[in-house]
């Protein structure tokens, strides 16, 4: 099964992110993600079997032990890829607690023999895929207000013709 571990957005931050995405969709053509798909990926695992999923749960428990809710603050927009076929994302500030959590999680996963995406962690929320960025400025945008994220989840990702659907497999509530 195709899996990843993500920090879930707090409800108000998720609502504000969905509002920002709607605002952007007036100027940017692309396939915008539904509100329920917004998250901050901490580690992409790819294909794992049942034993691998159990090891991912163990790593998730160990990495999150004693961790308090993590600050989420918007840090501008960015893209991966070409301007005519980009992934549009909302950047998330590199809060020290967030960066430490991502590092701990990746270390716990690697220590259990699981492979993780080797790219450096860049906290972001994917807003749209196959985005065609306009030449003109995007105008005034309402970015989400900072909030604290309190849940980290192992998700199963199923790819389909309409995009990916995510099913939570295991969730850890952060203390505080």
Buried (B, 14 or more C-beta within 10 A) or exposed (E): BBBBBBBBBBEEBBBBBBBBBEBBBEEBEBEBBEBEBBBBBBBBBBEBEEEBBEBBBBBBEBBBEEBEBBBBBBBEBEBEEEEEEBBBBBBBBEBEBBBEBBEBBBBBBEEBEBBBEEEEBBBBBBBBBBBBBEEEEEEEBEBBEBBBBBBBBBBBBEEEEEBBBBEEBBEBEBEE
